């Protein structure tokens, strides 16, 4: 398997896990690593909140050795706060620090952070310069193709970010206005790849090994990154690796195995966060795991009521029994 270099890291050229707020926590990252994710990025943490000693934000920077190679992700719009946050982040010994310049949600972009920085490229580049002055840890950036269809500026911004010191650029192949709607702009990701000499990671719309291969083929990117395509399917990274290496499409996991993986995943969440919080956060994951099972609509409602891990085990048994009765 070919590898790419990111700072001092060697990363298999298969697929990485994208940063996903309220989804990509330590348990999620560990599950994806277990099934072959070549590289993972943590949930975004507010630079300003870190500077004001916010405990919840600091918790987002914690990781386990099993997750490596891994990046933490910061967001913010003020160079001084971003630089100070780098010094705080160093205490958690990250291998890479990623900067979110692609998040489209209003509470982030509406405050001048995330994808809003694509409208202020000079400020975006100053943020990276300020952060790079504070550390030798590789600083990477995740962007979108542009703010909207009339302001696609990812190649120009990528050049500026590289000059400012960025070690790699991830491009989500949609504009901010597209959010997560179907359709990926491969041409702009290709243009970014042609515009810079640092690694380029292609992101968006990957739900299979064939999708990953298409991203590599059409963009020339150095690595692909998977976000929502991993929901309830952490084994997608295993599928991508197999397809890239052999062209073989692995069969999907049988329901019984999927449910076992679900139980393992939510057990990890509870171990990290306690049963009460773990089961609340695990409800959406449980619903994703049972998607496609017979009676899934009714079972998804039950997922929304989960409070105890034993309830999850009972639910898994009911899902499996229903499936067997209808075979």
C-alpha angles and dihedrals in degrees: 000000000000118000137208126216120234110177103306094338128104111208126189111244094238119092137316131208114249122227110262123181114231090004112056099063125144093279092050093047092050092051092050092047089051089058097046111279104164094207134001135205123207130229116288116264125200112248092207092050090051090052089053091051096250106179097206091054092049090051088062090064095060119105141165127240090245090067096062133152085055143145131208117217130223131188132194142115104230118084094210094053092044091052092048090048090056090059090050092046091053089069088068091055099234118187092212134012114213124197120216111227095148110060108122101190114120097237089059105030091037089063094053094262132109114016091000087077088069086072091055105044094167090057091045091055093045089055091055093046091051092049095046090053089061102051149021090220110112112262114209131181134216115206140163127234090265144304094280140341091280095053107044101158106149096121093051093044091048091055090052092047091051091051088049090057107269113158096205141358127221115200122199102206097229135074122246090254091055090057102181100330118138120277128074124215101223092168094063092048087051090050090053090050090052092046099057140042097213122088117286121206119203119216138178139072098017112147102147145024089263091055090052092050090050091052091052093045099046099040106028087226121168096228138004124227127209125204123155091014087074095056106127089349111080087157090072087095089059089050092050094050092049093049094047092048100042111005087242119142108217116220114250117262114272114249095254092055092045090055092049089053090048091053091048092049096050090044087059092049090052091048091055100038107021126257098278097052092031094057093045091053092039095060094085091046091052090052091051093050094053095045109129095021118124110274091014094147092060093041091052088060088053089051089060090059099050115131105154133043090233088059088057092052090051091049091050090053091050092049091050093045092050091051093051093047092056097046 
